[in-house]
C-alpha cells in the first residue's frame, strides 16, 4: 500500500519541502508553547487553580448569611 502512495508522491515536483515545513511548524509551535508556559506568572497560575474552589466558598458564605 505504501509503495503506491510513495510512487505517486515522487512524481510531484517540489514535494520534498512539505515535510520540512510541517516539522518547522510543529517545532515552532511547541517552542512557543513552552516559552509561554515558562514565562507565565505564578500568581496568575495560583489564582486560576483556585477558581473551582472559589465558587464553593461563595456558596457557603451565601448560605451562612441567610
C-alpha positions as CSV (number, residue, x, y, z in Angstrom):
1,X,0.0,0.0,0.0
2,X,2.8,2.5,0.9
3,X,4.5,1.7,-2.4
4,X,1.6,3.1,-4.3
5,X,1.4,6.3,-2.3
6,X,5.2,6.8,-2.3
7,X,5.3,6.4,-6.1
8,X,2.6,9.0,-6.6
9,X,4.3,11.4,-4.3
10,X,7.6,11.0,-6.1
11,X,6.1,12.3,-9.3
12,X,5.1,15.7,-7.8
13,X,7.8,18.3,-8.2
14,X,8.7,20.2,-5.0
15,X,7.0,17.7,-2.7
16,X,10.2,17.3,-0.5
17,X,9.6,20.8,1.1
18,X,6.3,19.8,2.8
19,X,7.8,17.5,5.4
20,X,10.4,20.2,6.3
21,X,7.7,22.9,6.6
22,X,5.5,20.6,8.8
23,X,8.4,19.8,11.1
24,X,9.2,23.5,11.4
25,X,5.6,24.4,12.2
26,X,5.5,21.6,14.8
27,X,8.8,22.6,16.4
28,X,8.0,26.4,16.4
29,X,4.6,25.7,18.0
30,X,5.9,23.7,20.9
31,X,8.8,26.0,21.5
32,X,6.4,28.9,21.6
33,X,4.1,27.0,23.9
34,X,6.9,26.1,26.2
35,X,8.1,29.7,26.3
36,X,4.6,30.9,27.1
37,X,4.1,28.4,29.9
38,X,7.6,29.1,31.4
39,X,7.1,32.8,31.5
40,X,3.5,32.7,32.9
41,X,3.2,34.5,36.2
42,X,3.0,32.2,39.3
43,X,0.3,34.5,40.9
44,X,-2.0,34.0,37.9
45,X,-1.5,30.2,37.9
46,X,-2.4,30.0,41.6
47,X,-5.4,32.3,41.0
48,X,-6.6,30.1,38.2
49,X,-6.0,26.9,40.2
50,X,-8.2,28.2,43.0
51,X,-11.1,29.1,40.7
52,X,-13.0,25.8,41.2
53,X,-12.9,26.3,45.0
54,X,-13.9,30.0,45.0
55,X,-17.4,29.2,43.7
56,X,-17.9,26.7,46.6
57,X,-16.7,29.2,49.1
58,X,-19.0,31.8,47.8
59,X,-22.0,29.4,48.0
60,X,-21.0,28.6,51.6
61,X,-20.9,32.3,52.5
62,X,-24.3,32.9,50.9
63,X,-25.9,30.0,52.9
64,X,-24.4,31.2,56.1
65,X,-25.7,34.8,55.5
66,X,-29.2,33.5,55.1
